[in-house]
Amino acid sequence: MVVVYKPAFVRHDGDAAIFSVDCHPDGTRLATAGGDQKVSVWALGAVIDTTIEANPNLQKKLATLSDHFNVVNCVRFSKNGRWLASGSTDTNIFLYELRAGPGRAAFGSSDDPNVENWVNCQALRGHASDVIDLAWAPDDTMVASCSLDNLVIVWDPVTGQRLHTLRGHTSFVKGVSWDPIGKYLASQSDDKSCIVWRVDDWSVVTKITEPYKASMGATFSLRLCWSPDGSGLTSCNSYKKPTHTANVMQRGLWDSTYNFVGHKAPVVAVRFSPELFRPQGDDDTPYTVIACGSQDCKLTVWATTSAKPLLIVKDSFTQSVVDLCWSPNGYNLIACSMDGTVMVFNFEEAELGV
């Protein structure tokens, strides 16, 4: 049985919207991005386990990072866990690194001193408008960002240098995702297109428009996602009468394989569990699991082998779901909303597979 839990302590100042969530790859931390212009780092164990949360001796909040001067829209840990990247409406991208020694509160801040010493070690500046989404290359040698300036920029995280500027969209770019094999980078825009870029030379492999022609309504994000084996790409804000959908495209063919259906407003974020699952029993065929978050305030979870969702969540949020993340083991899903809350869904092997 899925255990559903809303950790009340995961809040930003003034119950500000939480625009993004991401788990550290070692499974110890959760980062959140807030409308209060701050990034918060939390102990993941307390977030996903009510018995750990109840321990009064446990530090639940590990750090508050207050370098941005406008809303923080996205947070993403690097694959090796070394860096935490944040992107903001202030157009800046900051890279934080965990250093030895005690943490401290920002100068003039009313926040408690930080437990962990996250240091702002790099500023990536080059966008002319809000940074909406971020994605790390599989080997962490590059990080990609997208913005309301219609651009995707690829950066060197060590030097802070802009490596490539990708100009192919004609409107706001609101999602970017790196192929886990490292060959492609995908981006999605309000121009009703998804572009797949070839990393070797940054040429356009394909520009997909058909699934989005009937899409409608403005969205905060279009956070698309590759499957963990790189075999498919799932995008946001597609429409197949009579429902809003998340469109699945097969790698190499780039045609619309199928859709995750049923939402009454645009799907704005999708995220695959990092694991490949196998059913319990004799069948050894692997499959993937994906969560879809929508502006209808609902969330659905699907196994790619089933025509029906594993889970439909209807009443957990009062405003749009805007981001999703999974714990590294693939069984804990965390969703955040513009209503300023996060929701945790703890699955068992009986629900997802092994």
Disulfide bonds with the S-S distance in Angstrom:
none
